[in-house]
Amino acid sequence: MTNEKRDKKFILATNTVMQIVFCFFSLFFNIYVYEVAQDFNVVMLYTLTYVLTVWIFFTIIRKFLTQRALKILYRLSFVLCIACTLLTFLITKERLYLVFLIQVLYAITNLFYYMPSEIAAISKNRKSQIKKFNGLNTAVAVFASVLSPILSGFIIDYVSYYVLFAIMSTCAVISFILACQVNITNGEVEHIKLKEFVNEIKKDKSVRYGYIAYGLKRFSQDGPIERILPILLFLRTGFNHSVGLYSALAAFVGTVILLLYVYFCKKTTLALWIVTILQFISSILIIISGSLVCFFIYYFVKHWTTKIITNEATSGVFLLLDHTHLKKYTVEHYYIINTFSNGSLVIACILSLLIYNFLHNVISISIFLALASFCQLISTFLMIKSNNLLKNIAEFDESKQSTDQSNNND
């Protein structure tokens, strides 16, 4: 087995275990904090803290990233992850400040974990392999997203939260051991002045549309929505294991749909529009009726949409610079992507806070869900536009190569 194949297998294995921990933080951590605080404002504020921490830290470390630094940060992410899960033992109503400390550490964990992982994906996959690798990576991750909610929900309801915290800490340790086997990049990291990089990408519409589409995708699928939905589901069902079962079912169906999409879908544009429009309609239904059935429809459709949109958007941004001389500057590429996505998440956090506090009603969050779904419509339009421009460039390049070859033969 080549080193590249071996690294990719360890990346997939590590991601599978880490997603168990990330699933805990995206689901049951939020429910636990809400049960302690009894206030949505706390959840939204620590979400904003998380987003700002990611943005600030990446801005600080961007210039100092080297091949060696990426390896250190990647392994450090698991140590911080252990610290996050251990601190959850100490959360009480009197010590709610710990929630914000945990979110700062968790934000750094995510940054230090995902950034090297995504740079490794760019580094170790040829253009033809990117989509399949991302599809497989997402599928294995979602396997954890199916297993983790079911087990976690039953452990909380029938044993205790503290046992779950201990399991999550153990998962972080296992991930650390696996991560020590991975070589993140094949070569030294190259840098370019950010201003020069930005000036270059301004000239390319496909890259510009792709960045904006990715940012709007984060607004519509992540941030406040990711934190709020599990709590709303818990409030409507009353049991953690019910949250786990519904989340696992949605993740399982979403994974099946994603795999069918990746391997069999011939009409990508049509599929993207179908899932995007379904999410928008289901979010409007919540505002109109607010019934449990409408909420479940939205919850499941949103899960399926997220899987397909995330796979397409992530694959798209990896391919954006393939046809330019900027491909080797993966750190700057990653920084611009995250500038767009974190900027949109900050706006999402502030808007969700304003809407909730202005209307003083949990149902008012439905308005934010509909607004996010509308942003997904724009994101899908830009994503398709970017993909079409990239296809035209690829067809032009192939045509030019054929012409050049023909001329050489003559």
C-alpha positions in Angstrom: 0.0 0.0 0.0 1.4 3.4 -1.0 1.9 6.1 1.7 -0.8 8.2 0.1 -3.4 5.4 0.2 -2.4 4.6 3.8 -2.8 8.3 4.8 -6.2 8.5 3.2 -7.4 5.4 5.1 -6.2 6.8 8.4 -7.8 10.1 7.6 -11.1 8.3 7.0 -10.8 6.2 10.2 -9.9 9.2 12.3 -12.8 11.2 10.9 -15.2 8.4 11.7 -14.3 8.4 15.4 -14.1 12.2 15.7 -17.5 12.6 14.2 -18.9 10.7 17.2 -17.6 13.5 19.4 -18.7 16.2 17.0 -22.1 14.7 16.9 -22.3 14.9 20.7 -21.4 18.6 20.6 -23.9 19.4 17.8 -26.7 17.5 19.5 -26.7 16.7 23.2 -24.2 19.3 24.4 -26.7 22.0 23.3 -29.7 20.2 24.9 -27.7 19.7 28.1 -26.8 23.4 28.3 -30.3 24.5 27.5 -31.6 22.2 30.3 -29.2 23.9 32.7 -29.6 27.5 31.5 -33.3 27.4 30.3 -32.4 30.2 27.9 -32.0 30.1 24.1 -29.9 33.3 24.3 -27.1 31.4 26.0 -27.0 28.9 23.1 -26.9 31.6 20.5 -24.3 33.6 22.3 -21.9 30.7 22.7 -22.5 29.9 19.0 -21.4 33.4 18.2 -18.4 33.0 20.5 -17.5 29.8 18.7 -17.6 31.4 15.2 -15.6 34.5 16.2 -12.9 32.3 17.9 -12.4 30.3 14.7 -12.1 33.4 12.6 -9.7 35.2 15.0 -7.4 32.2 15.5 -7.1 31.3 11.8 -6.3 35.0 11.0 -3.5 34.8 13.6 -2.0 31.4 12.6 -2.4 31.7 8.8 1.0 33.2 8.2 2.9 30.6 10.3 1.5 27.5 8.7 4.1 25.0 7.5 4.0 21.3 6.9 5.4 20.7 10.4 2.9 23.2 11.9 -0.1 21.5 10.3 1.0 18.1 11.8 1.3 19.7 15.3 -2.0 21.5 15.1 -3.8 18.4 13.8 -2.6 16.3 16.8 -3.1 19.2 19.2 -6.8 19.2 18.1 -7.4 15.9 19.8 -5.8 17.0 23.1 -8.1 20.1 23.1 -11.0 17.8 22.3 -10.3 15.7 25.5 -10.2 19.0 27.5 -13.6 20.0 26.1 -15.3 16.8 27.1 -13.7 16.8 30.5 -14.9 20.3 31.2 -18.5 19.3 30.5 -18.4 17.5 33.9 -18.2 20.8 35.7 -21.1 22.7 34.0 -23.7 24.0 36.5 -26.1 27.0 36.5 -23.6 28.8 38.6 -20.8 28.0 36.3 -22.3 28.7 32.9 -19.2 30.7 32.0 -17.6 27.2 31.5 -19.9 26.8 28.5 -18.2 29.7 26.7 -14.7 28.4 27.6 -15.7 25.0 26.2 -16.9 26.6 23.0 -13.6 28.5 22.6 -11.6 25.3 23.0 -14.1 23.4 20.8 -13.7 26.1 18.1 -9.9 25.8 18.2 -10.3 22.0 18.1 -12.5 22.2 15.0 -10.1 24.6 13.3 -7.0 22.6 14.1 -8.7 19.4 13.0 -10.6 20.4 9.8 -8.0 22.7 8.3 -5.2 20.1 8.1 -7.8 17.5 7.1 -9.1 19.5 4.2 -5.6 20.6 3.1 -4.7 16.9 3.2 -7.7 16.1 1.0 -6.6 18.7 -1.6 -2.9 17.5 -1.4 -3.6 13.8 -1.7 -6.4 13.6 -4.3 -6.2 14.3 -8.0 -9.0 16.2 -9.6 -10.9 13.1 -10.6 -10.7 11.7 -7.0 -11.9 14.7 -5.0 -15.7 14.1 -5.3 -15.5 10.4 -4.5 -13.1 10.9 -1.5 -15.4 13.7 -0.1 -18.4 11.5 -0.7 -16.8 8.5 1.1 -15.5 10.8 3.9 -18.9 12.2 4.4 -20.5 8.8 4.3 -18.2 7.3 6.9 -18.7 10.4 9.1 -22.4 10.0 8.8 -22.1 6.3 9.9 -20.9 7.8 13.2 -23.7 10.4 13.0 -26.2 7.4 12.9 -24.6 5.4 15.7 -23.7 8.2 18.1 -27.2 9.8 18.6 -28.9 6.4 19.2 -26.4 5.3 21.8 -26.0 8.8 23.3 -29.8 9.4 23.8 -30.3 6.0 25.6 -27.2 6.5 27.7 -28.4 9.9 28.9 -32.0 8.8 29.6 -31.2 5.4 31.2 -27.7 5.9 32.7 -26.4 9.5 32.9 -24.8 12.4 31.0 -21.5 11.8 32.9 -21.1 8.3 31.4 -21.6 9.9 27.9 -18.9 12.6 28.7 -16.5 9.8 29.6 -17.2 7.9 26.3 -16.6 11.1 24.3 -13.2 11.6 26.1 -12.3 8.0 25.2 -13.2 8.6 21.5 -10.9 11.7 21.5 -8.0 9.6 22.8 -8.6 6.9 20.1 -8.7 9.6 17.4 -5.4 11.0 18.7 -3.7 7.5 18.4 -5.0 7.2 14.8 -4.0 10.7 13.9 -0.4 10.1 14.9 -0.2 7.8 11.9 -1.2 10.4 9.3 1.2 12.5 7.1 -0.9 15.6 6.5 0.8 17.0 3.4 3.0 15.5 0.7 5.2 18.6 0.4 6.0 21.9 2.1 3.2 24.5 2.4 3.6 27.4 0.0 2.4 30.9 0.8 1.5 34.0 -1.3 0.6 37.5 -0.1 -3.1 37.5 0.7 -3.6 40.8 -1.3 -2.1 39.2 -4.4 -4.2 36.1 -3.9 -7.4 38.1 -3.6 -6.5 40.2 -6.7 -6.0 37.0 -8.7 -9.3 35.4 -7.7 -11.2 38.6 -8.4 -10.5 38.0 -12.0 -12.3 34.6 -12.0 -16.1 34.5 -11.8 -16.3 30.8 -11.1 -14.0 31.1 -8.0 -15.9 34.2 -6.8 -19.3 32.6 -7.2 -18.0 29.4 -5.5 -16.8 31.3 -2.4 -20.0 33.2 -2.0 -22.1 30.0 -2.5 -20.0 28.3 0.2 -20.5 31.2 2.6 -24.3 31.2 2.1 -24.4 27.4 2.5 -22.8 27.8 5.9 -25.5 30.4 6.8 -28.3 28.1 5.8 -27.0 24.8 7.1 -24.7 25.4 10.1 -24.2 27.8 13.0 -27.4 28.7 15.0 -29.5 26.2 13.0 -27.2 23.3 13.9 -27.4 24.2 17.6 -31.1 25.2 17.8 -32.7 22.2 16.0 -31.7 19.5 18.5 -33.2 21.7 21.3 -36.5 22.2 19.4 -36.7 18.5 18.8 -36.1 17.8 22.5 -38.8 20.3 23.5 -41.3 18.6 21.2 -40.5 15.0 22.1 -39.4 15.4 25.8 -36.8 12.6 25.6 -33.1 12.5 24.7 -33.4 9.0 23.2 -36.2 10.3 20.9 -33.9 13.0 19.7 -31.2 10.4 19.1 -33.5 8.1 17.2 -34.9 10.8 14.9 -31.4 12.3 14.3 -30.0 8.8 13.5 -32.9 8.0 11.1 -32.4 11.4 9.4 -28.7 10.8 9.2 -29.1 7.3 7.8 -31.6 8.3 5.1 -29.4 11.3 4.3 -26.4 9.0 3.9 -28.2 6.7 1.5 -29.5 9.6 -0.5 -25.9 11.1 -0.6 -24.4 7.8 -1.8 -27.0 7.4 -4.5 -26.4 11.0 -5.5 -22.6 10.7 -5.7 -22.5 7.4 -7.6 -25.7 7.5 -9.8 -26.9 11.0 -10.2 -26.5 12.2 -13.8 -28.4 15.5 -13.4 -26.5 17.3 -10.6 -28.2 20.6 -11.3 -31.7 19.2 -11.1 -30.9 17.3 -7.8 -29.5 20.4 -6.2 -32.6 22.4 -7.1 -35.0 19.7 -5.8 -33.4 19.4 -2.4 -33.0 23.2 -2.0 -36.6 23.9 -3.0 -37.9 21.1 -0.7 -36.0 22.7 2.3 -37.4 26.1 1.5 -41.0 24.8 1.2 -40.8 22.8 4.4 -39.4 25.8 6.3 -42.4 27.9 5.1 -44.8 25.1 6.3 -43.4 25.5 9.9 -44.3 29.2 9.9 -47.8 28.5 8.5 -48.7 25.7 10.9 -45.9 25.1 13.4 -47.2 21.5 13.8 -45.0 18.6 14.9 -45.5 16.9 11.6 -44.3 20.1 9.7 -41.3 20.3 12.0 -40.3 16.7 11.4 -40.7 17.2 7.6 -38.3 20.2 7.8 -35.9 18.4 10.1 -35.6 15.4 7.8 -35.5 17.4 4.6 -32.9 19.7 6.0 -30.7 16.7 6.9 -30.9 15.3 3.4 -30.2 18.7 1.8 -27.2 19.3 4.1 -25.6 16.0 3.1 -25.9 16.7 -0.7 -25.2 20.5 -0.5 -22.2 20.0 1.8 -20.7 17.3 -0.5 -21.2 19.4 -3.6 -20.0 22.7 -2.0 -16.9 21.2 -0.4 -16.0 19.3 -3.6 -16.6 22.5 -5.6 -14.3 24.7 -3.5 -11.6 22.1 -3.8 -11.8 22.2 -7.6 -12.1 26.0 -7.9 -8.4 26.7 -8.3 -7.5 23.6 -10.3 -7.5 25.5 -13.5 -5.3 28.3 -12.2 -1.7 28.7 -11.0 -3.0 29.4 -7.4 -3.8 25.7 -6.6 -0.6 25.3 -4.5 -1.6 28.1 -2.1 -4.0 25.9 -0.2 -3.8 27.9 3.1 -4.7 31.2 1.4 -7.5 29.4 -0.5 -8.8 27.9 2.8 -8.5 31.2 4.6 -10.7 33.0 1.9 -13.3 30.2 2.0 -13.5 30.5 5.8 -13.6 34.3 5.7 -16.8 34.0 3.6 -18.3 31.2 5.7 -17.4 32.7 9.1 -18.6 36.1 8.1 -22.0 34.6 7.0 -22.2 32.7 10.3 -21.6 35.8 12.4 -24.4 37.5 10.5 -26.6 34.3 11.1 -25.8 34.4 14.9 -26.7 38.1 15.2 -29.9 37.8 13.2 -31.1 34.8 15.2 -30.5 36.7 18.4 -32.3 39.8 17.1 -35.3 37.8 15.8 -35.7 35.7 19.0 -35.4 38.7 21.4 -37.6 41.0 19.3 -40.5 38.5 19.0 -39.9 36.9 22.4 -41.2 33.5 21.2 -39.5 30.2 20.5 -41.7 29.8 17.4 -40.1 33.0 16.0 -37.0 30.9 15.3 -39.1 29.4 12.5 -38.7 32.8 10.7 -35.0 32.4 10.9 -35.2 28.9 9.5 -37.1 30.2 6.5 -34.6 33.0 6.0 -31.8 30.5 6.0 -33.6 28.3 3.5 -34.0 31.3 1.2 -30.2 31.9 1.4 -29.8 28.3 0.4 -31.7 29.1 -2.8 -29.2 31.8 -3.6 -26.3 29.6 -2.7 -27.5 26.8 -5.0 -27.9 29.2 -7.9 -24.3 30.5 -7.4 -22.9 27.0 -6.9 -24.5 25.8 -10.2 -23.3 29.0 -11.9 -19.7 28.3 -10.7 -19.8 24.7 -11.7 -21.0 25.6 -15.2 -18.2 28.1 -15.6 -15.7 25.5 -14.5 -17.1 23.0 -17.0 -16.8 25.5 -19.8 -13.2 26.2 -18.9 -12.5 22.4 -18.7 -14.1 21.9 -22.2 -12.1 24.8 -23.6 -8.9 23.4 -22.2 -9.6 19.9 -23.6 -10.5 21.4 -27.0 -7.3 23.5 -27.0 -5.2 20.4 -26.1 -6.9 18.4 -28.9 -6.2 21.2 -31.4 -2.6 21.6 -30.3 -2.1 17.8 -30.5 -3.7 17.7 -34.0 -1.4 20.6 -35.2 1.6 18.8 -33.8 0.7 15.6 -35.6 0.3 17.5 -38.8 
